[in-house]
Amino acid sequence: MPIALEPDFEAYAADGLAVVRGLVDAAMVARLGAAVDRAMAAPAKRAIEFNAPGEAGRFFGDMFMWRRDPDFRAAFFETQAAARAGAAMRSANVHLFYDQIFAKEPATPRPTPWHQDYPYWPVTGDQFCTVYIALDEIDAENGAVEYVAGSHLWGSDYRPAPFRAGGEDAQRYTNSPLAPGPDIDAMRATLDIRRYALAPGDATIFHGRLVHGAPGNASPTRRRRTLALRFAGDDARWQTGISTFQALRKAGLKTGAPLTARPDLFPVLWRAA
């Protein structure tokens, strides 16, 4: 079995990004892959089909699975993901924030738009990150994510980008008072854009303000199933009035409240020794 490589957390501070090889073992990869397949076969109420009607392939998403499925719960409670998030964020405590599936089936041309995660969330603070776990072999052909290294330090929060046209979310995000994000594709020659080939069980860890996006899955045969585990650190505080996911808005916290006010939704998973 390959030995997990320690990510360069000094580089994470500057780049907003680190890679961990072999974070999740083969048994857990199989367990999570089966859980994703179940979620796709029988979508929950909160699940999202990102493709437009009649569009080729399938781009599927779901979130907050850990509250209803023990296998997704295990991704948080039975792996080293929270510990690695804590090291990256340099936080003494790491809260579970939420989980999210992003699955692109073969021959799915729909891209993931360039975006930051942070503006979708009703929070303030700097200690937010995602541990993004590959459940299939991922490379440029089947839609590996691209990251703009250092963009978490640009000092701007950009308007959330709708992942699909139409609907309440798209309108709410479009009406956000935040400025639209820059045209990353037009700026490619001037940016440090990184993309990683990932084996099943490998993961990237990236900052909540890091600009990232992904092309479609151009492979005719290979899937691209991924699980995003979101984590929050010590400085996380609630902020009402932000256009974000309904499931998060329903947490009912007051502006300025720490996540410890809802340990049922945001339990502490890891503490520094």
Phi and psi in degrees as GROMACS dihedral restraints (atoms count N, CA, C in turn):
[ dihedral_restraints ]
;  ai    aj    ak    al  type     phi  dphi    fc
    3     4     5     6     1   -64.1    20    10
    4     5     6     7     1   146.0    20    10
    6     7     8     9     1   -83.0    20    10
    7     8     9    10     1   131.4    20    10
    9    10    11    12     1   -64.9    20    10
   10    11    12    13     1   134.9    20    10
   12    13    14    15     1   -93.4    20    10
   13    14    15    16     1   135.0    20    10
   15    16    17    18     1   -67.1    20    10
   16    17    18    19     1   127.5    20    10
   18    19    20    21     1   -69.8    20    10
   19    20    21    22     1   156.1    20    10
   21    22    23    24     1   -86.9    20    10
   22    23    24    25     1    95.5    20    10
   24    25    26    27     1   -76.4    20    10
   25    26    27    28     1   -17.7    20    10
   27    28    29    30     1   -66.2    20    10
   28    29    30    31     1   -40.8    20    10
   30    31    32    33     1   -66.7    20    10
   31    32    33    34     1   -32.8    20    10
   33    34    35    36     1   -58.5    20    10
   34    35    36    37     1   -40.3    20    10
   36    37    38    39     1   -60.2    20    10
   37    38    39    40     1   -38.9    20    10
   39    40    41    42     1   -85.3    20    10
   40    41    42    43     1   -38.3    20    10
   42    43    44    45     1   -94.4    20    10
   43    44    45    46     1   -23.4    20    10
   45    46    47    48     1    75.0    20    10
   46    47    48    49     1    21.3    20    10
   48    49    50    51     1  -158.8    20    10
   49    50    51    52     1   139.0    20    10
   51    52    53    54     1  -145.6    20    10
   52    53    54    55     1   158.7    20    10
   54    55    56    57     1  -120.4    20    10
   55    56    57    58     1   134.6    20    10
   57    58    59    60     1  -120.9    20    10
   58    59    60    61     1   116.4    20    10
   60    61    62    63     1   -86.5    20    10
   61    62    63    64     1   134.5    20    10
   63    64    65    66     1    67.9    20    10
   64    65    66    67     1    32.4    20    10
   66    67    68    69     1   -63.1    20    10
   67    68    69    70     1   -39.0    20    10
   69    70    71    72     1  -115.1    20    10
   70    71    72    73     1   130.7    20    10
   72    73    74    75     1   -77.1    20    10
   73    74    75    76     1   171.8    20    10
   75    76    77    78     1   -60.8    20    10
   76    77    78    79     1   -37.1    20    10
   78    79    80    81     1   -65.1    20    10
   79    80    81    82     1   -42.2    20    10
   81    82    83    84     1   -70.4    20    10
   82    83    84    85     1   -37.0    20    10
   84    85    86    87     1   -58.3    20    10
   85    86    87    88     1   -45.4    20    10
   87    88    89    90     1   -63.4    20    10
   88    89    90    91     1   -40.7    20    10
   90    91    92    93     1   -63.8    20    10
   91    92    93    94     1   -44.2    20    10
   93    94    95    96     1   -73.4    20    10
   94    95    96    97     1   -36.2    20    10
   96    97    98    99     1   -61.3    20    10
   97    98    99   100     1   -42.3    20    10
   99   100   101   102     1   -64.7    20    10
  100   101   102   103     1   -37.0    20    10
  102   103   104   105     1   -65.9    20    10
  103   104   105   106     1   -41.1    20    10
  105   106   107   108     1   -62.1    20    10
  106   107   108   109     1   -43.1    20    10
  108   109   110   111     1   -62.5    20    10
  109   110   111   112     1   -38.6    20    10
  111   112   113   114     1   -62.7    20    10
  112   113   114   115     1   -43.5    20    10
  114   115   116   117     1   -63.7    20    10
  115   116   117   118     1   -35.8    20    10
  117   118   119   120     1   -75.2    20    10
  118   119   120   121     1   -33.4    20    10
  120   121   122   123     1   -73.2    20    10
  121   122   123   124     1   -31.8    20    10
  123   124   125   126     1  -135.3    20    10
  124   125   126   127     1    76.6    20    10
  126   127   128   129     1   -58.8    20    10
  127   128   129   130     1   136.2    20    10
  129   130   131   132     1   -76.0    20    10
  130   131   132   133     1   171.2    20    10
  132   133   134   135     1   -58.4    20    10
  133   134   135   136     1   -35.2    20    10
  135   136   137   138     1   -85.2    20    10
  136   137   138   139     1    -7.3    20    10
  138   139   140   141     1   -63.8    20    10
  139   140   141   142     1   153.3    20    10
  141   142   143   144     1  -129.9    20    10
  142   143   144   145     1   133.8    20    10
  144   145   146   147     1   -99.6    20    10
  145   146   147   148     1   110.4    20    10
  147   148   149   150     1   -77.4    20    10
  148   149   150   151     1   -22.3    20    10
  150   151   152   153     1   -66.9    20    10
  151   152   153   154     1   149.3    20    10
  153   154   155   156     1   -73.9    20    10
  154   155   156   157     1   154.7    20    10
  156   157   158   159     1   -54.6    20    10
  157   158   159   160     1   130.5    20    10
  159   160   161   162     1    83.4    20    10
  160   161   162   163     1    -4.8    20    10
  162   163   164   165     1   -73.9    20    10
  163   164   165   166     1   146.5    20    10
  165   166   167   168     1   -66.0    20    10
  166   167   168   169     1   145.8    20    10
  168   169   170   171     1    76.9    20    10
  169   170   171   172     1  -159.2    20    10
  171   172   173   174     1  -150.9    20    10
  172   173   174   175     1   127.2    20    10
  174   175   176   177     1  -118.8    20    10
  175   176   177   178     1   108.0    20    10
  177   178   179   180     1  -112.5    20    10
  178   179   180   181     1   143.8    20    10
  180   181   182   183     1  -140.6    20    10
  181   182   183   184     1   152.7    20    10
  183   184   185   186     1  -154.4    20    10
  184   185   186   187     1   165.1    20    10
  186   187   188   189     1  -151.9    20    10
  187   188   189   190     1   164.0    20    10
  189   190   191   192     1    60.2    20    10
  190   191   192   193     1    33.5    20    10
  192   193   194   195     1   -69.1    20    10
  193   194   195   196     1   -26.6    20    10
  195   196   197   198     1   -61.5    20    10
  196   197   198   199     1   -22.0    20    10
  198   199   200   201     1   -80.9    20    10
  199   200   201   202     1   -12.2    20    10
  201   202   203   204     1  -126.8    20    10
  202   203   204   205     1   -10.9    20    10
  204   205   206   207     1  -131.8    20    10
  205   206   207   208     1   119.9    20    10
  207   208   209   210     1   -64.8    20    10
  208   209   210   211     1   -24.9    20    10
  210   211   212   213     1   -71.6    20    10
  211   212   213   214     1   -41.6    20    10
  213   214   215   216     1   -68.3    20    10
  214   215   216   217     1   -33.9    20    10
  216   217   218   219     1   -61.3    20    10
  217   218   219   220     1   -37.5    20    10
  219   220   221   222     1   -63.2    20    10
  220   221   222   223     1   -30.7    20    10
  222   223   224   225     1   -59.2    20    10
  223   224   225   226     1   -34.6    20    10
  225   226   227   228     1   -82.4    20    10
  226   227   228   229     1   -45.1    20    10
  228   229   230   231     1   -94.9    20    10
  229   230   231   232     1   -13.6    20    10
  231   232   233   234     1  -124.1    20    10
  232   233   234   235     1    17.2    20    10
  234   235   236   237     1  -129.0    20    10
  235   236   237   238     1   177.2    20    10
  237   238   239   240     1   -92.3    20    10
  238   239   240   241     1    12.9    20    10
  240   241   242   243     1   -59.5    20    10
  241   242   243   244     1   -44.8    20    10
  243   244   245   246     1   -65.9    20    10
  244   245   246   247     1   -38.9    20    10
  246   247   248   249     1   -63.4    20    10
  247   248   249   250     1   -42.0    20    10
  249   250   251   252     1   -67.4    20    10
  250   251   252   253     1   -37.0    20    10
  252   253   254   255     1   -62.8    20    10
  253   254   255   256     1   -41.1    20    10
  255   256   257   258     1   -62.5    20    10
  256   257   258   259     1   -41.2    20    10
  258   259   260   261     1   -64.5    20    10
  259   260   261   262     1   -41.2    20    10
  261   262   263   264     1   -66.4    20    10
  262   263   264   265     1   -45.8    20    10
  264   265   266   267     1   -79.2    20    10
  265   266   267   268     1   -13.8    20    10
  267   268   269   270     1    57.0    20    10
  268   269   270   271     1    47.5    20    10
  270   271   272   273     1  -109.8    20    10
  271   272   273   274     1   140.8    20    10
  273   274   275   276     1   -73.4    20    10
  274   275   276   277     1   -23.8    20    10
  276   277   278   279     1  -134.0    20    10
  277   278   279   280     1   144.1    20    10
  279   280   281   282     1  -124.4    20    10
  280   281   282   283     1   121.5    20    10
  282   283   284   285     1   -95.4    20    10
  283   284   285   286     1   141.3    20    10
  285   286   287   288     1   -63.9    20    10
  286   287   288   289     1   130.2    20    10
  288   289   290   291     1  -104.0    20    10
  289   290   291   292     1   -63.4    20    10
  291   292   293   294     1  -172.4    20    10
  292   293   294   295     1   172.7    20    10
  294   295   296   297     1  -121.0    20    10
  295   296   297   298     1   160.5    20    10
  297   298   299   300     1  -155.6    20    10
  298   299   300   301     1   135.0    20    10
  300   301   302   303     1   -93.1    20    10
  301   302   303   304     1   137.2    20    10
  303   304   305   306     1  -130.8    20    10
  304   305   306   307     1   109.0    20    10
  306   307   308   309     1  -125.0    20    10
  307   308   309   310     1   122.2    20    10
  309   310   311   312     1  -113.7    20    10
  310   311   312   313     1   117.5    20    10
  312   313   314   315     1   -76.7    20    10
  313   314   315   316     1   164.9    20    10
  315   316   317   318     1   -53.4    20    10
  316   317   318   319     1   147.5    20    10
  318   319   320   321     1    57.0    20    10
  319   320   321   322     1    45.5    20    10
  321   322   323   324     1  -112.5    20    10
  322   323   324   325     1   101.7    20    10
  324   325   326   327     1   -77.1    20    10
  325   326   327   328     1   -14.2    20    10
  327   328   329   330     1   -61.6    20    10
  328   329   330   331     1   124.9    20    10
  330   331   332   333     1   -82.3    20    10
  331   332   333   334     1   165.7    20    10
  333   334   335   336     1   -94.3    20    10
  334   335   336   337     1   121.2    20    10
  336   337   338   339     1   -67.2    20    10
  337   338   339   340     1   154.6    20    10
  339   340   341   342     1   -60.9    20    10
  340   341   342   343     1   134.2    20    10
  342   343   344   345     1  -166.5    20    10
  343   344   345   346     1   166.8    20    10
  345   346   347   348     1  -106.8    20    10
  346   347   348   349     1   150.2    20    10
  348   349   350   351     1   -78.5    20    10
  349   350   351   352     1   -37.3    20    10
  351   352   353   354     1   -53.7    20    10
  352   353   354   355     1   -43.5    20    10
  354   355   356   357     1   -66.8    20    10
  355   356   357   358     1   -12.0    20    10
  357   358   359   360     1   -80.6    20    10
  358   359   360   361     1   -10.7    20    10
  360   361   362   363     1  -108.1    20    10
  361   362   363   364     1   143.8    20    10
  363   364   365   366     1   -86.4    20    10
  364   365   366   367     1    63.7    20    10
  366   367   368   369     1  -144.0    20    10
  367   368   369   370     1   163.3    20    10
  369   370   371   372     1  -124.6    20    10
  370   371   372   373     1   162.6    20    10
  372   373   374   375     1   123.3    20    10
  373   374   375   376     1   167.7    20    10
  375   376   377   378     1  -110.0    20    10
  376   377   378   379     1   -16.7    20    10
  378   379   380   381     1   -93.6    20    10
  379   380   381   382     1    75.1    20    10
  381   382   383   384     1  -134.0    20    10
  382   383   384   385     1   135.5    20    10
  384   385   386   387     1  -150.3    20    10
  385   386   387   388     1   164.8    20    10
  387   388   389   390     1  -118.8    20    10
  388   389   390   391     1   134.7    20    10
  390   391   392   393     1  -103.2    20    10
  391   392   393   394     1   111.2    20    10
  393   394   395   396     1  -105.3    20    10
  394   395   396   397     1   108.0    20    10
  396   397   398   399     1  -101.3    20    10
  397   398   399   400     1   128.4    20    10
  399   400   401   402     1   -82.3    20    10
  400   401   402   403     1   130.6    20    10
  402   403   404   405     1  -108.0    20    10
  403   404   405   406     1    -4.7    20    10
  405   406   407   408     1  -134.1    20    10
  406   407   408   409     1   166.0    20    10
  408   409   410   411     1   -62.9    20    10
  409   410   411   412     1   129.0    20    10
  411   412   413   414     1  -127.8    20    10
  412   413   414   415     1   132.5    20    10
  414   415   416   417     1  -149.2    20    10
  415   416   417   418     1  -169.2    20    10
  417   418   419   420     1   -60.9    20    10
  418   419   420   421     1   -37.2    20    10
  420   421   422   423     1   -63.7    20    10
  421   422   423   424     1   -43.4    20    10
  423   424   425   426     1  -101.1    20    10
  424   425   426   427     1    20.8    20    10
  426   427   428   429     1   101.6    20    10
  427   428   429   430     1    37.2    20    10
  429   430   431   432     1   -59.2    20    10
  430   431   432   433     1   140.5    20    10
  432   433   434   435     1   -67.8    20    10
  433   434   435   436     1   143.9    20    10
  435   436   437   438     1  -108.7    20    10
  436   437   438   439     1   138.5    20    10
  438   439   440   441     1  -122.9    20    10
  439   440   441   442     1   135.1    20    10
  441   442   443   444     1   -91.2    20    10
  442   443   444   445     1    96.7    20    10
  444   445   446   447     1   -58.3    20    10
  445   446   447   448     1   134.3    20    10
  447   448   449   450     1    84.1    20    10
  448   449   450   451     1    -5.6    20    10
  450   451   452   453     1   -69.9    20    10
  451   452   453   454     1   -16.2    20    10
  453   454   455   456     1   -69.2    20    10
  454   455   456   457     1   -11.9    20    10
  456   457   458   459     1  -102.2    20    10
  457   458   459   460     1     9.0    20    10
  459   460   461   462     1   -70.9    20    10
  460   461   462   463     1   -16.5    20    10
  462   463   464   465     1    81.2    20    10
  463   464   465   466     1    16.5    20    10
  465   466   467   468     1  -131.9    20    10
  466   467   468   469     1   142.0    20    10
  468   469   470   471     1  -106.1    20    10
  469   470   471   472     1   127.7    20    10
  471   472   473   474     1  -103.3    20    10
  472   473   474   475     1   155.5    20    10
  474   475   476   477     1   -54.1    20    10
  475   476   477   478     1   132.1    20    10
  477   478   479   480     1   -57.8    20    10
  478   479   480   481     1   141.4    20    10
  480   481   482   483     1   -98.5    20    10
  481   482   483   484     1   126.8    20    10
  483   484   485   486     1   -65.1    20    10
  484   485   486   487     1   135.3    20    10
  486   487   488   489     1   -82.2    20    10
  487   488   489   490     1   -16.1    20    10
  489   490   491   492     1  -143.9    20    10
  490   491   492   493     1   152.8    20    10
  492   493   494   495     1   -79.1    20    10
  493   494   495   496     1   149.9    20    10
  495   496   497   498     1    80.1    20    10
  496   497   498   499     1   168.6    20    10
  498   499   500   501     1    89.4    20    10
  499   500   501   502     1   168.4    20    10
  501   502   503   504     1   -62.8    20    10
  502   503   504   505     1   -43.8    20    10
  504   505   506   507     1   -62.4    20    10
  505   506   507   508     1   -45.6    20    10
  507   508   509   510     1   -59.6    20    10
  508   509   510   511     1   -43.0    20    10
  510   511   512   513     1   -66.7    20    10
  511   512   513   514     1   -41.6    20    10
  513   514   515   516     1   -63.8    20    10
  514   515   516   517     1   -42.7    20    10
  516   517   518   519     1   -68.2    20    10
  517   518   519   520     1   -40.7    20    10
  519   520   521   522     1   -62.9    20    10
  520   521   522   523     1   -32.4    20    10
  522   523   524   525     1   -84.8    20    10
  523   524   525   526     1     3.3    20    10
  525   526   527   528     1   -59.4    20    10
  526   527   528   529     1   141.9    20    10
  528   529   530   531     1   -73.5    20    10
  529   530   531   532     1    -9.5    20    10
  531   532   533   534     1   -67.8    20    10
  532   533   534   535     1   154.2    20    10
  534   535   536   537     1   -71.3    20    10
  535   536   537   538     1   147.1    20    10
  537   538   539   540     1   -64.7    20    10
  538   539   540   541     1   153.0    20    10
  540   541   542   543     1   -69.4    20    10
  541   542   543   544     1   159.4    20    10
  543   544   545   546     1   -69.4    20    10
  544   545   546   547     1   162.4    20    10
  546   547   548   549     1   -80.5    20    10
  547   548   549   550     1    90.0    20    10
  549   550   551   552     1   -62.5    20    10
  550   551   552   553     1   -40.7    20    10
  552   553   554   555     1   -62.8    20    10
  553   554   555   556     1   -35.7    20    10
  555   556   557   558     1   -72.3    20    10
  556   557   558   559     1   -18.3    20    10
  558   559   560   561     1  -103.9    20    10
  559   560   561   562     1     7.4    20    10
  561   562   563   564     1   -51.0    20    10
  562   563   564   565     1   -40.9    20    10
  564   565   566   567     1   -65.7    20    10
  565   566   567   568     1   -18.8    20    10
  567   568   569   570     1  -106.3    20    10
  568   569   570   571     1    -0.9    20    10
  570   571   572   573     1  -114.0    20    10
  571   572   573   574     1   156.7    20    10
  573   574   575   576     1   -95.5    20    10
  574   575   576   577     1    89.3    20    10
  576   577   578   579     1  -100.0    20    10
  577   578   579   580     1   126.2    20    10
  579   580   581   582     1  -119.7    20    10
  580   581   582   583     1   144.5    20    10
  582   583   584   585     1  -141.2    20    10
  583   584   585   586     1   139.6    20    10
  585   586   587   588     1  -124.0    20    10
  586   587   588   589     1   135.5    20    10
  588   589   590   591     1   -77.4    20    10
  589   590   591   592     1   127.1    20    10
  591   592   593   594     1  -120.2    20    10
  592   593   594   595     1   136.6    20    10
  594   595   596   597     1   -89.2    20    10
  595   596   597   598     1   158.9    20    10
  597   598   599   600     1   -54.3    20    10
  598   599   600   601     1   128.1    20    10
  600   601   602   603     1    98.4    20    10
  601   602   603   604     1   -17.1    20    10
  603   604   605   606     1   -73.5    20    10
  604   605   606   607     1   159.2    20    10
  606   607   608   609     1  -147.0    20    10
  607   608   609   610     1   151.5    20    10
  609   610   611   612     1  -105.4    20    10
  610   611   612   613     1   149.7    20    10
  612   613   614   615     1  -119.6    20    10
  613   614   615   616     1   124.6    20    10
  615   616   617   618     1  -141.1    20    10
  616   617   618   619     1   151.5    20    10
  618   619   620   621     1   -69.0    20    10
  619   620   621   622     1   148.4    20    10
  621   622   623   624     1   -62.7    20    10
  622   623   624   625     1   -20.7    20    10
  624   625   626   627     1  -100.6    20    10
  625   626   627   628     1     3.8    20    10
  627   628   629   630     1   -72.7    20    10
  628   629   630   631     1   129.7    20    10
  630   631   632   633     1   -75.8    20    10
  631   632   633   634     1   130.5    20    10
  633   634   635   636     1  -153.2    20    10
  634   635   636   637     1   163.3    20    10
  636   637   638   639     1  -168.5    20    10
  637   638   639   640     1   179.5    20    10
  639   640   641   642     1  -153.2    20    10
  640   641   642   643     1   147.1    20    10
  642   643   644   645     1   -76.4    20    10
  643   644   645   646     1   178.4    20    10
  645   646   647   648     1   -72.0    20    10
  646   647   648   649     1   176.0    20    10
  648   649   650   651     1   -91.8    20    10
  649   650   651   652     1   105.3    20    10
  651   652   653   654     1   -88.3    20    10
  652   653   654   655     1    -5.8    20    10
  654   655   656   657     1   -72.7    20    10
  655   656   657   658     1   136.6    20    10
  657   658   659   660     1   -78.9    20    10
  658   659   660   661     1   -10.6    20    10
  660   661   662   663     1  -130.9    20    10
  661   662   663   664     1   -22.0    20    10
  663   664   665   666     1  -100.5    20    10
  664   665   666   667     1   134.9    20    10
  666   667   668   669     1   -81.4    20    10
  667   668   669   670     1   166.5    20    10
  669   670   671   672     1  -139.3    20    10
  670   671   672   673     1    85.4    20    10
  672   673   674   675     1  -100.0    20    10
  673   674   675   676     1   131.1    20    10
  675   676   677   678     1  -138.5    20    10
  676   677   678   679     1   155.0    20    10
  678   679   680   681     1  -126.2    20    10
  679   680   681   682     1   121.3    20    10
  681   682   683   684     1   -99.9    20    10
  682   683   684   685     1   118.3    20    10
  684   685   686   687     1  -101.9    20    10
  685   686   687   688     1   118.9    20    10
  687   688   689   690     1   -97.4    20    10
  688   689   690   691     1   136.4    20    10
  690   691   692   693     1  -131.3    20    10
  691   692   693   694     1   151.3    20    10
  693   694   695   696     1  -128.2    20    10
  694   695   696   697     1   149.1    20    10
  696   697   698   699     1  -109.5    20    10
  697   698   699   700     1  -161.0    20    10
  699   700   701   702     1   -63.6    20    10
  700   701   702   703     1   -32.3    20    10
  702   703   704   705     1   -89.2    20    10
  703   704   705   706     1     5.7    20    10
  705   706   707   708     1   -67.0    20    10
  706   707   708   709     1   129.9    20    10
  708   709   710   711     1  -136.2    20    10
  709   710   711   712     1   147.5    20    10
  711   712   713   714     1   -74.3    20    10
  712   713   714   715     1   148.8    20    10
  714   715   716   717     1  -141.7    20    10
  715   716   717   718     1   111.8    20    10
  717   718   719   720     1   -79.4    20    10
  718   719   720   721     1   164.1    20    10
  720   721   722   723     1    83.6    20    10
  721   722   723   724     1    12.5    20    10
  723   724   725   726     1  -100.9    20    10
  724   725   726   727     1   136.9    20    10
  726   727   728   729     1   -72.6    20    10
  727   728   729   730     1   104.3    20    10
  729   730   731   732     1  -145.8    20    10
  730   731   732   733     1  -173.2    20    10
  732   733   734   735     1   -58.9    20    10
  733   734   735   736     1   138.5    20    10
  735   736   737   738     1   -60.4    20    10
  736   737   738   739     1   -37.7    20    10
  738   739   740   741     1   -61.6    20    10
  739   740   741   742     1   -36.0    20    10
  741   742   743   744     1   -74.9    20    10
  742   743   744   745     1   -38.0    20    10
  744   745   746   747     1   -60.7    20    10
  745   746   747   748     1   -29.3    20    10
  747   748   749   750     1   -77.4    20    10
  748   749   750   751     1     0.8    20    10
  750   751   752   753     1   -64.3    20    10
  751   752   753   754     1   -26.1    20    10
  753   754   755   756     1    74.9    20    10
  754   755   756   757     1    20.5    20    10
  756   757   758   759     1   -84.7    20    10
  757   758   759   760     1   154.2    20    10
  759   760   761   762     1   -89.1    20    10
  760   761   762   763     1   154.3    20    10
  762   763   764   765     1   -55.9    20    10
  763   764   765   766     1   131.9    20    10
  765   766   767   768     1    92.6    20    10
  766   767   768   769     1    -8.8    20    10
  768   769   770   771     1   -71.6    20    10
  769   770   771   772     1   139.4    20    10
  771   772   773   774     1   -75.0    20    10
  772   773   774   775     1   160.7    20    10
  774   775   776   777     1   -68.1    20    10
  775   776   777   778     1   -17.2    20    10
  777   778   779   780     1   -62.7    20    10
  778   779   780   781     1   -15.3    20    10
  780   781   782   783     1   -70.3    20    10
  781   782   783   784     1   -16.8    20    10
  783   784   785   786     1  -131.2    20    10
  784   785   786   787     1    71.8    20    10
  786   787   788   789     1   -65.5    20    10
  787   788   789   790     1   -19.3    20    10
  789   790   791   792     1   -70.4    20    10
  790   791   792   793     1   -33.1    20    10
  792   793   794   795     1   -93.3    20    10
  793   794   795   796     1   -33.5    20    10
  795   796   797   798     1  -130.0    20    10
  796   797   798   799     1    61.9    20    10
  798   799   800   801     1   -65.6    20    10
  799   800   801   802     1   152.4    20    10
  801   802   803   804     1   -77.4    20    10
  802   803   804   805     1   124.0    20    10
  804   805   806   807     1   -99.3    20    10
  805   806   807   808     1   -23.5    20    10
  807   808   809   810     1  -153.0    20    10
  808   809   810   811     1   141.7    20    10
  810   811   812   813     1  -130.2    20    10
  811   812   813   814     1   140.8    20    10
  813   814   815   816     1   -63.5    20    10
  814   815   816   817     1   142.9    20    10
